[in-house]
Amino acid sequence: MCSICGIADFCGEGASSVLAGKMGAAMSRRGPDQKGGWSDKNVAFHHNRLAVIDVENGRQPMTRTFGGREYTIVYNGELYNTPELTDELRLKGVRFETRCDTEAVLYSYIIFGEKCAERLNGIFAFAVYDRAEEKIFLARDRMGVKPLFYTLKGSKLLFASEVKALLNHPEVKREADAEGLWQLLFLSPVRLPGTGVFKDIFELEPASAAVFDRGGLRIWKYWELKAERFEGGAEEAAKKTRRLLKDAITRQLVSDVPLCALLSGGIDSSIISAVAAEHYAERGERLSTYSFEYEGNRESFRESLFQPQGDESYAEEMAKFIGAEHEVLTAPTEKVAALLYDATLARDMPGQSDIDSSLLYFCSLIKKRHTVAISGECADEVFGGYPWFYRREMLESTFFPWAHEPMARAGLFRSGVVRSAEGYEYLRRQYERIAGQFPRLDSDSESMLESRKATWLSVNLFMANLLERKDRMSMASSVEVRVPFADHRILEYVYNVPWEIKFAGGREKALLRDAMGSYLPERVLKRKKSPYPKTHNPGYEAIVTEELMRTLDSEDSRLAPLLDRRKLAYFLGHDGGTWFGQLMSKPQLIAWLLQLEYWLSAYDVNLDL
């Protein structure tokens, strides 16, 4: 994994290698092993490399000449069908110089042109400069695991793995308009697809490709999720799901550097760890696993609808069951609070408070022994694990169903300044637009339509947030995280399995449990969904509250003029439940306000309201 960035200008003053290098320097933590630049008059690329495959030979930017024409790539990702792809390319006359997938991706463009991304199975974001055609080709993986942002400045295209790199270019303004602020107040950590919160900064959407040349920027989707008629029954669905998932997991275990698994003891991470452990055992090796805990949680844990139990006993039982070398990592309360600032910088915007900062801390510990990890994200979105798949009040929501108290944050702000009522209505319309786009068949039953809608919203919005969080927090610690459940082949198949099979017996993710049950002990197999853990230590709320009040009383606070202090005082004096997703409750909202202050100050954001 790596970071990429570049500047292209075919109609103006050309590209500056110095500025491309400055952009790349802002993302050095994503790739500490090697860095490199490449430029000509019109194009400048920069690359920071976290070396995972063919460490010695995979340096970038990488240039190859084929058929008398020159091509240069910067690539961030991991390709899981490299063996099949390289065999096909060799038949086309390609002679490979390395074992790294960067070269396979570059030759895929050279041989297959703008349709190359359709042939790739993996997580990726890359740009290829086609010198003869004088154009830049860009593409991003189908599920959006790897990031890619861009902006247009006059005749220039600027692109980068993270927003901070774009902001390092002198022509890019640090400005957010009302629509960007509304996303933060109502949706954050979720963003609307294609947006970067900052004004005029955009995200190349998942499954998208683009060409930039003298005619400007042209973007298209190279892959679309399709609704198709399901043939077969529950037994066949379980067998095919098992085949697809085992193939996805084993493909993602290839690494020339140490690999581990993140094991919470939930069924998603347990399945991945079990298959990986089996694969390792066949090679005479033992898998390393990690689970996460917070200081004081055992004493302070409180059961809720969304988090019915803690992880520790389940993770340890599962690790013993599969014979893994397991370690429990514990985050100190003060450290979780202190890293809120670094987590904001890693994400380039306020995120999920301690849910982000703790992961940042855990990844820094993982990095001491491992560079690659596999994780269980995306199963809930694909197989129907969230409450909004089956709880009637959530299914019928007229707003994003995970934002079950949408005014919780916005209501703390001065409505005349942030125009919260207008913002809510704007985002409600966005919800209706996005929710109405899910692929469907005329023959779909009501339950199937609801299943498709919940999957569509979850994959395109909620999952995007989780993938962004995992990418930014892990890469800020120079750790690559792979997510086998994000293999597009799994989503393509499961999307068309009837809801009655996916939710058989009223069990969340019943299809996944039926497909992979033999890999799990009975207690783990029957465990109710429990999300990534959060801190329940009351000391955390005390720390972030004190820090927030101190910050707001400062003369240079950027947040203070926006807040209604009377409403804030009332909020701080009362208990509250979750208001977003499964984890965000009162302490997380306080910490999020701190993150917003950090963001406004550290990025010197000009709010154009």
Steps between C-alpha positions, in 0.01 A plus 500: 500500500609851433399854424480649155461852370554691182455813292406503132470806278490453122370845406673741735827554680569132552562303821740578783697206641580715805134549581423133436774412746355741754160336460654157542693601812168565677422126472839353587356288782305295247824382344813519718709242312572680173409824331538612143405760245473516123421788269506643153371836376130418537485240779656456843445194722605422855483172690556386859533123532412255772675195356302175524572297183839481323649753739820559302356539150165671541614861515275771359422698296553211258558552127481239227532520122287272284456514124724806487272699738576606858268471799549601866290394800450596862299235681358447849349162567519126495393279210358157584479347153861574404586140401214466251553851368872461443442170317257675267734793445795272421293350220469855364879535482572661838829420670491575871799635689354470853257294711312808619142571402587857401653371180197278435267799535715714271512235227124447541453859393756467221329190356132556583485879505216678676322168572788374714334561839225254410761221509641584843398327823642693790516824689656781303526858389745583223592741224676420173659761275468397137766717341410432134133583559582788736247388759470383858287194576374459859302219665377395842394157628137393490429528872709811565748343743785720377443877481546747215416871514538766232442863414516707183684833501480675166660262251654287777387171650630430850439156656609330821426217741407748771352848514794636698724457197271710281493768768879514480472647150495882509205530261265289714291697749427369849134581473178326597157623397164441665450164329836379631421615854155340486661168414718531809212596730245246378693215333860493623684265497300405191540722192287530190654298216743695287549786745802603702327745742745771395363722226606393146672184628340180376544127545519266205215268590548123543489296179582812299763578241597830343708651222656844513640648178484822297123463486466503880386234745264217406372258769299179466399192696675184383297271732142511626320280749219315320170353612458151358257216552620249761499135404537231761433460870653562842740205484642607166529860620699389803734285291571774247549761773749269668696452176511871422599602850772238542646600165493870593671439834775272372579734210558778749754310710784551251769722652878526515475672840339380828118467490252476788122494553285739702282268708215644708323171561203607287403267217650718224855526632479145638419356157787685337742400776390136487549467125833682522616280790409188301701631204798580723484157666523333159833682459615400848457852634292663773278803448538803727180672614416814697191615686437846643394618844484827694633581842220470755245348262459177689383694804301763310340306212128567449287275283297665222289403199799561275774358725354210700830362631874557512752328273778370721376152596374427148827605336708289735273198451519537123878540500536182703255318271708576188840472669599862441767695684271759658568832668254740662593865444367745760464873438562732798220753550730801493665375181162459326415861584845634410491339153176671398709772335719254306190305393350819359818565303506142374143527374525865385172574679313420821419131510389254768684643801635219723391240244763653270765597754502157664547327165785738425658396830443128444651517150812664640542196726428252220770665286766387749460143375281504189462711187188333355173410674175342384175627647127425502352826371218492241324180605214686667437711192506202264318239711254723689640531850385849598171577677378711208477185291220360715372758754182653361553852635840514332385347172234766471727792591489808277861576590821297505399219739825488699457871584211419731530835684603730212461820703720380787802693374340762279270602786800615703589764242358847448231433244526848351865436421498142373139503372432156643141470375615574145786254540272222620265551206793503253632170634154347521465561126843347444385195693190465284711531185756240605246263655302493178794384288532140618484234224179292510280263303132545423442159656664586835292437813459773761759335725746476210452866412567596862808277507636650179439855621671437837796334326531783248502770767734304725756420229503843340500710816547326835759251377689778323544667838633181663742440215619860517556472873690172471715630213592833661567373853699198384700680232584781742686225688638348177284189530310353205156356582326263260126436506399169336127563540545795260568265209250619240416143395346437844283811480391420144376160612354574843313810378271268305444237768144529640470673836321194637827307458725779629280546807379142546354432843516870584880478533713788379750382235340153499645421157853577620452292815366206298780524245789520748362344818743208495787743552362634829437369852131496595514802732664720236271372226191602698642830623285806433667775300724726707687786330854627538539582871485848647617624836250484784744647753334807662846652526502547124188718504651708780823555306337605173242719675769691687704540181199620302405765756858621524519525122169685464606754761813580299497828308618331181241217500360450151207295628370728777328754270305220333361333813194584706659488845163474677407187304850359549475550878166317506645213295804467728278485806285209382557138405428391145485186290654427164422755231697363205568143396576253773776674692455877507348614830557796734878463557556452127303816418706703744817359348368564149453869586865504605594343169302767315693768690828327413400480133394863470822616666762257363373528143423872533161436341313796358127435544314651207148489645 
